Structures are given as structure tokens and as C-alpha cells.
Amino acid sequence: MKNNELICFQLISNAGMAKSAFVEAIRAAEEEKFELANQKMSEGKEFLIQGHTVHASVIQKEAAGEKTETSLLLIHAEDQLMSAEMTELLANTIIAQAKKIKELSSLR
């Protein structure tokens, strides 16, 4: 396996793990398990950081003059990373809303 392919698979793997953790956080919040939701968000952020670290290495190499071969696999890997970022944003919003709903329902 070429180094570029390995980098792509590392990106895809970390992004997938991050998205899964963020979705688990949403499900935990729906069940009002906010501590678990926070744990899952932290797990997802760690995977996202790992993915960004790998991605940054590709960008740094290109900035240093080493041409990166653009492939469908690299495009897919970057798409997965962006998707994980969007899932994190949505999970944060959904969890915040679930907390508000619980708070408001307890006032009744």
C-alpha cells in the first residue's frame, strides 16, 4: 500500500470513528444520559483531532513543495472528515436542545 493510500485510510478511519461517537452522543442525550453524551463527544473530538493531525501532515508536505497526488480516495477521505465536523456541530446543537427541553419540562 502506498503512503498516500495509508494516509487516506487513516483519515477515513478517524472520521468514521468520530462520526460514530457523535451519533452515540446524540442518542445518549435523547435518553437524557448527558454524562454519557459528554463522554461520547470527547471520544469523537479525540478521533477528529487525530484525523486533523493526519490531514495537516498532507497539507504541510504540499506546502513544502511535495506534490500530493489527488485521487478519488483522497477526496473521499476529506469528505468524510468534513462530514465528521458537521456531525459534531449538529450533535452539540442537539445535545444543548435536549438539555433545554429537560430543564423546561422540569419547571412544569
C-alpha positions as CSV (number, residue, x, y, z in Angstrom):
1,M,0.0,0.0,0.0
2,K,1.4,3.4,-0.9
3,N,1.9,6.1,1.7
4,N,-0.9,8.3,0.2
5,E,-3.3,5.4,0.5
6,L,-2.4,4.7,4.1
7,I,-2.9,8.4,4.9
8,C,-6.3,8.3,3.2
9,F,-7.4,5.3,5.2
10,Q,-6.2,6.8,8.4
11,L,-8.3,9.9,7.6
12,I,-11.4,7.8,6.8
13,S,-11.0,5.6,9.9
14,N,-10.6,8.5,12.3
15,A,-13.5,10.4,10.7
16,G,-15.8,7.4,10.8
17,M,-14.9,6.7,14.5
18,A,-15.6,10.4,15.3
19,K,-19.0,10.4,13.5
20,S,-20.0,7.2,15.3
21,A,-19.1,8.7,18.7
22,F,-21.0,11.9,17.9
23,V,-24.1,9.9,16.8
24,E,-23.9,7.8,20.1
25,A,-23.7,11.1,22.0
26,I,-26.9,12.3,20.3
27,R,-28.7,9.0,21.2
28,A,-27.5,9.3,24.8
29,A,-28.8,12.8,25.0
30,E,-32.2,11.7,23.6
31,E,-32.3,9.3,26.6
32,E,-31.3,12.2,28.9
33,K,-28.0,10.4,29.6
34,F,-26.0,13.7,29.4
35,E,-22.8,12.4,31.2
36,L,-22.6,9.6,28.6
37,A,-23.3,12.1,25.8
38,N,-20.4,14.3,27.0
39,Q,-18.1,11.2,27.1
40,K,-19.0,10.3,23.6
41,M,-18.5,13.9,22.4
42,S,-15.0,13.8,24.0
43,E,-14.2,10.5,22.3
44,G,-15.4,11.9,19.0
45,K,-13.3,15.0,19.4
46,E,-10.2,12.9,20.0
47,F,-10.7,10.9,16.8
48,L,-11.4,14.2,15.0
49,I,-8.1,15.6,16.3
50,Q,-6.3,12.5,15.1
51,G,-7.8,12.9,11.7
52,H,-6.9,16.6,11.5
53,T,-3.3,15.7,12.5
54,V,-3.1,13.3,9.6
55,H,-4.7,15.8,7.3
56,A,-2.3,18.6,8.4
57,S,0.7,16.4,7.5
58,V,-0.6,16.1,3.9
59,I,-1.1,19.9,3.8
60,Q,2.4,20.6,5.3
61,K,4.1,18.3,2.8
62,E,2.3,20.1,-0.1
63,A,3.3,23.5,1.4
64,A,6.9,22.3,1.5
65,G,6.8,21.6,-2.3
66,E,6.0,17.8,-2.2
67,K,3.1,17.4,-4.7
68,T,0.2,15.4,-3.4
69,E,-1.5,13.1,-5.9
70,T,-5.2,14.0,-6.0
71,S,-7.2,10.8,-6.1
72,L,-10.8,9.8,-5.6
73,L,-9.7,8.2,-2.3
74,L,-8.2,11.4,-1.0
75,I,-11.3,13.3,-2.0
76,H,-13.5,10.7,-0.2
77,A,-11.2,11.0,2.9
78,E,-11.5,14.7,3.0
79,D,-15.3,14.5,2.5
80,Q,-15.5,12.1,5.5
81,L,-13.5,14.5,7.6
82,M,-15.8,17.4,6.7
83,S,-18.8,15.1,7.4
84,A,-17.5,14.3,10.9
85,E,-17.0,18.0,11.6
86,M,-20.7,18.7,10.6
87,T,-21.8,15.8,12.7
88,E,-20.0,17.3,15.7
89,L,-21.7,20.6,15.1
90,L,-25.1,19.0,14.9
91,A,-24.5,16.8,17.9
92,N,-23.5,19.8,20.0
93,T,-26.7,21.6,19.0
94,I,-29.0,18.6,19.6
95,I,-27.5,17.9,23.0
96,A,-27.9,21.6,24.0
97,Q,-31.6,21.4,22.9
98,A,-32.2,18.2,24.7
99,K,-30.8,19.8,27.9
100,K,-33.1,22.8,27.5
101,I,-36.1,20.6,26.9
102,K,-35.3,18.6,30.1
103,E,-34.9,21.8,32.0
104,L,-38.1,23.3,30.7
105,S,-40.1,20.1,31.4
106,S,-38.9,20.0,35.0
107,L,-40.3,23.6,35.5
108,R,-43.9,22.4,34.8
